[in-house]
């Protein structure tokens, strides 16, 4: 009888603890959320708005006002680190395809940095190999600002 009560108490605690831990883990990921840059609004090669989701998907919108993404990607981080200034770095790749279809699937290598205050996301992508530095040279450089 005592074992049943202990088991029941543990199950009840886990029911409350698991959602709290999941929410904390998502809240601690500096990339999760919506990022925008009005400078790119309506351009074809760089989305004006991106949404980074907890499941590793990225939704890319051509215009900030769009509600349907143009592309979707599944991102995989191969390395993550925080530098001495508190910037969050990510090195990985994304498999991009037109939203709603699996056509035109492409693999892009990515190097990204989110500043220490978690308000600016810089990224450089390349189809050839991992970018060696965060700059417009050697890949497609983009910058977005966290939408509050």
C-alpha positions as CSV (number, residue, x, y, z in Angstrom):
1,X,0.0,0.0,0.0
2,X,2.8,2.4,0.8
3,X,4.5,1.5,-2.5
4,X,1.3,2.4,-4.4
5,X,1.1,5.8,-2.7
6,X,4.8,6.5,-3.4
7,X,4.3,5.4,-7.0
8,X,1.2,7.6,-7.3
9,X,3.0,10.6,-5.8
10,X,5.9,10.1,-8.2
11,X,3.6,9.9,-11.2
12,X,1.8,13.1,-10.2
13,X,5.1,14.9,-9.7
14,X,6.3,13.8,-13.1
15,X,3.0,15.0,-14.7
16,X,3.9,18.5,-13.5
17,X,7.6,18.3,-13.9
18,X,7.9,17.2,-17.6
19,X,5.9,20.1,-19.0
20,X,7.9,22.6,-16.9
21,X,11.2,21.1,-18.0
22,X,10.1,21.1,-21.7
23,X,9.0,24.8,-21.5
24,X,12.3,25.7,-19.8
25,X,14.4,23.9,-22.4
26,X,12.5,25.7,-25.2
27,X,12.7,29.1,-23.4
28,X,16.5,28.6,-23.0
29,X,17.0,28.1,-26.8
30,X,17.9,31.6,-28.0
31,X,16.8,30.9,-31.6
32,X,13.2,29.9,-31.0
33,X,10.8,32.5,-32.2
34,X,10.2,34.9,-35.0
35,X,13.0,37.0,-36.6
36,X,12.5,39.8,-39.2
37,X,14.3,42.2,-41.4
38,X,12.3,44.8,-43.3
39,X,15.3,45.4,-45.7
40,X,14.6,42.0,-47.2
41,X,10.8,42.4,-47.5
42,X,9.8,41.0,-50.9
43,X,13.2,40.0,-52.1
44,X,13.4,36.5,-53.6
45,X,16.7,35.2,-52.2
46,X,16.5,36.2,-48.5
47,X,13.3,35.9,-46.5
48,X,12.1,38.9,-44.6
49,X,10.7,36.8,-41.8
50,X,11.8,33.4,-40.4
51,X,10.2,31.3,-37.7
52,X,12.5,29.0,-35.8
53,X,10.4,26.2,-34.1
54,X,11.3,24.0,-31.1
55,X,11.2,20.9,-33.3
56,X,14.1,22.1,-35.5
57,X,12.0,23.4,-38.4
58,X,12.5,26.8,-40.0
59,X,9.7,28.5,-41.9
60,X,10.8,31.3,-44.3
61,X,8.5,34.0,-45.5
62,X,9.2,36.4,-48.3
63,X,7.3,39.3,-46.7
64,X,7.0,40.1,-43.0
65,X,3.2,40.2,-43.5
66,X,3.0,36.8,-45.1
67,X,1.1,34.1,-43.2
68,X,2.1,31.2,-45.6
69,X,5.8,30.4,-45.7
70,X,7.6,30.2,-49.1
71,X,10.1,27.5,-47.9
72,X,10.5,25.1,-45.0
73,X,13.7,23.6,-43.7
74,X,14.6,21.0,-41.2
75,X,17.7,22.1,-39.5
76,X,20.3,20.0,-37.7
77,X,22.9,21.6,-35.4
78,X,26.2,19.8,-35.5
79,X,28.0,22.2,-33.2
80,X,26.8,24.7,-30.6
81,X,28.9,26.9,-28.4
82,X,28.9,30.2,-26.5
83,X,31.9,32.5,-26.9
84,X,33.5,34.7,-24.2
85,X,31.1,37.6,-25.1
86,X,28.0,35.4,-24.5
87,X,27.1,35.1,-28.2
88,X,25.4,31.8,-29.2
89,X,27.0,30.1,-32.2
90,X,25.4,27.3,-34.3
91,X,27.1,25.3,-37.1
92,X,24.9,22.8,-39.0
93,X,22.8,22.3,-42.1
94,X,19.3,22.6,-43.3
95,X,17.3,20.6,-45.9
96,X,15.2,23.3,-47.6
97,X,12.1,22.7,-49.8
98,X,9.2,24.6,-51.2
99,X,6.5,24.8,-48.5
100,X,3.9,22.2,-48.8
101,X,5.9,20.1,-51.3
102,X,9.1,18.1,-51.3
103,X,10.2,19.6,-54.7
104,X,13.4,21.5,-55.1
105,X,14.9,20.0,-52.0
106,X,18.4,21.5,-51.3
107,X,21.0,21.1,-48.6
108,X,22.5,24.3,-47.2
109,X,25.4,24.5,-44.8
110,X,24.9,27.2,-42.1
111,X,27.0,29.2,-39.6
112,X,24.9,31.4,-37.3
113,X,25.4,33.7,-34.4
114,X,22.8,35.1,-32.0
115,X,24.1,38.0,-29.9
116,X,24.3,37.8,-26.2
117,X,21.1,39.9,-25.7
118,X,19.3,37.4,-28.0
119,X,18.1,40.2,-30.3
120,X,20.2,39.8,-33.5
121,X,20.6,36.7,-35.6
122,X,23.4,36.7,-38.2
123,X,23.7,33.8,-40.6
124,X,25.8,32.8,-43.6
125,X,24.8,29.8,-45.8
126,X,26.5,27.9,-48.5
127,X,25.6,25.0,-50.7
128,X,29.3,24.0,-51.1
129,X,30.5,23.5,-47.6
130,X,30.4,25.0,-44.1
131,X,31.2,28.8,-44.2
132,X,34.5,29.5,-42.4
133,X,33.5,32.8,-41.1
134,X,30.4,35.0,-40.4
135,X,30.7,37.4,-43.3
136,X,29.2,38.1,-46.8
137,X,32.3,36.5,-48.4
138,X,31.9,32.8,-49.3
139,X,28.2,32.5,-48.9
140,X,24.8,34.2,-48.5
141,X,24.9,36.5,-45.5
142,X,21.7,37.5,-43.7
143,X,20.7,39.3,-40.5
144,X,17.4,39.3,-38.6
145,X,16.1,41.0,-35.5
146,X,14.0,39.2,-32.9
147,X,10.3,40.1,-33.1
148,X,9.0,41.1,-29.7
